[in-house]
C-alpha cells in the first residue's frame, strides 16, 4: 500500500552544485538567462554553477561547443563555469543524452541538474533537499508509453523494465491512482533531478539508458524511445537509489523557486507573473540585450513585446487541459516561435 514518506526537517546547510547543459545555438542563449536569474534570485548561493558543454568528437557531425564570445562573457559575468565533457554513448544522435553524460565530469559532490530552459525565481534555501533520496520533476504529461491496441499496458511495459534491472516494481507504484492510469507509474520530466553523487548517478543513468536503447524488453518493441529515453530511464535510476516522487519539501521546484518554462510562448501563456517578471528583469540590461536579441524567441517575445499579447490570450487559472491546445491557440494567432 502506498504510504506518503516522512521527510526530515529542512537542511539548508548542505552545499551543492548546479549543472545545466548547453551547446552552440539555442541552449547557449538559454544558459545566459538561467545564470542571470540564479545570480538575481540567489546572490549568496554557496555552490558552483556549471554549464556543461559537449566537446567535438566522433559522435558529433557539427561542433557542439559554445563559440559565441558574447555569450561566454555573460556566462562568466554571472558566475557560471564552462564544464567540457566527452560524449561516449549518445552525442548528436540523441542530444538529450548530454544530461546523462555530463554528470561524469562534475566534482563528485551533491548536485542539482536543471534544463537550460529554467529560470530561478526564489531562494533555494527554502527547498528541503535530501541528497541521499534522489527525486525529479513531476511537471509532465503522460507522454510515454504510447499504448497500442491489443498491445501491453502500462503495468506490463513498466514492469518489464523494472524486471530487466532487478528493481522492485510494486514499491514504485502510487496506489492512490487507478490501475492502468499513467500517474500510477513512476514517471518524471527530466527537467530537474538531484542526488549526492553525480559519478554514481551518472554511471547508472548511462548504463540503464544504453541497455534500454540497445536491448529493451520485448514489451517495448512498438514503443518510441526518441526523445523519451532519458525519461524512461530516469525513474529506474531514482528508484534504484532509494528515491521517488518529490514530497512537499520540494514544492518550490516547479513552483516559487524554479520555473521550467520550456519555450518562450509557453512561458507567457501559462507561467507565473513572478517567472515572467524575472525573465524580463534579467534580460533588460543593455549588455545582455545586445547579445541575446539575436535569439529569435527572446527578440520576439521579450524585446518586441509579443509575449504580452500571448499572455493576454490565456487565463492562468483556467488553462487548456493539454499543452498542445495552448500551442495551437498561439499558432493560430501567428505568435508562435521556438
Long-range contacts (C-beta under 8 A, 24 or more apart in sequence): 1-175, 2-173, 2-174, 2-175, 2-176, 4-247, 5-244, 5-247, 7-128, 7-130, 7-247, 7-248, 7-249, 8-128, 8-130, 9-128, 10-126, 10-127, 10-128, 10-249, 11-128, 11-129, 11-130, 12-125, 12-128, 14-110, 14-129, 14-131, 15-46, 15-47, 15-109, 15-110, 16-47, 16-109, 16-110, 16-111, 16-112, 16-129, 16-131, 16-194, 17-47, 17-48, 17-49, 17-50, 17-106, 17-107, 17-109, 17-110, 17-111, 17-112, 18-45, 18-47, 18-48, 18-49, 18-50, 18-111, 18-112, 18-113, 18-114, 19-49, 19-50, 19-51, 19-52, 19-83, 19-102, 19-103, 19-106, 19-111, 19-112, 19-113, 19-114, 19-198, 20-49, 20-50, 20-51, 20-52, 20-113, 20-114, 20-115, 20-116, 20-118, 21-51, 21-52, 21-53, 21-54, 21-98, 21-99, 21-102, 21-115, 21-116, 22-51, 22-52, 22-53, 22-66, 22-116, 23-53, 23-54, 23-64, 23-65, 23-66, 23-95, 23-98, 24-62, 24-63, 24-64, 24-65, 24-66, 24-67, 24-68, 26-295, 27-116, 28-66, 28-68, 28-71, 29-71, 29-292, 29-294, 29-295, 29-298, 30-116, 30-117, 31-66, 31-71, 31-75, 31-80, 31-116, 32-71, 32-74, 32-75, 32-78, 32-288, 32-291, 32-292, 33-119, 33-279, 33-282, 33-283, 33-292, 33-298, 34-114, 34-116, 34-117, 34-118, 34-119, 34-120, 35-74, 35-75, 35-78, 35-79, 35-80, 36-74, 36-78, 36-282, 36-283, 36-288, 37-119, 37-120, 37-121, 37-278, 37-279, 37-282, 38-78, 38-79, 38-120, 39-78, 39-79, 40-120, 40-278, 40-281, 40-282, 41-120, 41-121, 41-122, 41-123, 41-257, 41-278, 42-120, 42-123, 42-124, 45-124, 48-81, 48-107, 49-78, 49-79, 49-80, 49-81, 50-80, 50-81, 50-82, 50-83, 50-106, 51-75, 51-80, 51-81, 51-82, 51-83, 52-83, 52-84, 52-85, 52-98, 52-102, 52-105, 52-106, 53-82, 53-83, 53-84, 53-85, 54-84, 54-85, 54-86, 54-87, 54-91, 54-98, 54-101, 54-102, 55-84, 55-85, 55-86, 55-87, 57-86, 57-87, 57-91, 58-91, 59-87, 59-88, 59-90, 59-91, 59-92, 59-93, 60-87, 60-91, 60-92, 61-92, 62-92, 64-92, 68-291, 70-290, 70-291, 71-291, 74-287, 74-288, 74-291, 89-206, 89-209, 89-210, 90-209, 94-213, 94-226, 94-227, 94-229, 96-190, 96-227, 96-229, 96-230, 97-209, 97-229, 97-230, 99-190, 99-230, 100-202, 100-205, 100-206, 100-209, 100-230, 100-233, 101-202, 101-206, 102-202, 103-198, 103-199, 103-201, 103-202, 103-205, 104-198, 104-199, 104-202, 104-203, 104-206, 106-198, 106-199, 106-202, 107-198, 108-197, 108-198, 108-199, 109-198, 110-194, 110-195, 110-196, 110-197, 111-194, 111-195, 111-198, 112-192, 112-193, 112-194, 113-192, 113-193, 113-194, 114-191, 114-192, 114-258, 114-260, 115-190, 115-191, 115-192, 115-260, 117-191, 117-260, 117-261, 117-262, 117-263, 118-191, 118-192, 118-258, 118-259, 118-260, 118-261, 119-258, 119-259, 119-261, 119-275, 119-278, 119-279, 120-257, 120-258, 120-278, 121-256, 121-257, 121-258, 121-259, 121-272, 121-274, 121-275, 121-278, 122-252, 122-256, 122-257, 122-258, 122-274, 123-257, 124-252, 124-257, 126-252, 126-256, 126-257, 127-249, 127-250, 127-252, 127-253, 127-257, 128-249, 128-250, 129-194, 129-250, 130-249, 131-194, 131-195, 131-196, 132-196, 132-242, 133-241, 133-242, 133-243, 133-244, 134-193, 134-194, 134-195, 134-201, 134-237, 134-238, 134-241, 134-242, 134-243, 135-193, 135-194, 135-238, 135-243, 135-244, 135-245, 135-246, 135-247, 135-250, 136-188, 136-189, 136-190, 136-192, 136-193, 136-194, 136-234, 136-235, 136-238, 136-246, 137-188, 137-189, 137-190, 137-191, 137-192, 137-193, 137-246, 137-253, 137-254, 137-260, 138-188, 138-189, 138-245, 138-246, 138-254, 139-189, 139-191, 139-254, 139-260, 140-187, 140-188, 140-189, 140-231, 141-322, 141-323, 142-182, 142-183, 142-187, 143-228, 143-231, 144-187, 144-223, 144-224, 144-228, 144-231, 144-232, 145-220, 145-223, 146-223, 146-224, 148-222, 151-222, 152-219, 153-180, 154-180, 154-181, 154-182, 154-184, 154-185, 155-179, 155-180, 155-185, 156-219, 157-219, 157-220, 157-223, 158-185, 158-186, 159-219, 160-217, 160-218, 160-219, 160-220, 161-212, 161-217, 161-220, 161-232, 161-236, 162-236, 162-239, 163-217, 164-211, 164-212, 164-217, 165-208, 165-211, 165-236, 165-240, 167-236, 167-239, 167-240, 168-239, 171-239, 172-235, 172-239, 172-244, 174-245, 185-235, 186-235, 186-238, 186-239, 186-244, 186-245, 187-231, 187-235, 188-231, 188-234, 188-235, 188-238, 189-231, 189-260, 190-230, 190-231, 190-234, 191-254, 191-260, 192-253, 192-254, 192-258, 192-260, 193-234, 193-238, 195-241, 195-243, 200-241, 201-237, 201-241, 204-237, 204-240, 204-241, 205-233, 205-234, 205-237, 208-233, 208-236, 208-237, 209-233, 263-297, 263-338, 264-297, 264-298, 264-300, 264-301, 264-302, 264-307, 264-337, 264-338, 265-297, 265-301, 265-307, 265-310, 265-327, 265-330, 265-335, 265-336, 265-337, 265-338, 266-323, 266-326, 266-327, 267-301, 267-307, 268-301, 268-307, 268-308, 268-310, 268-311, 269-310, 269-311, 269-313, 269-314, 269-319, 269-326, 269-330, 270-314, 270-316, 270-319, 270-326, 272-316, 276-307, 276-311, 296-337, 297-337, 297-338, 300-337, 301-337, 306-335, 306-337, 309-333, 309-335, 310-335
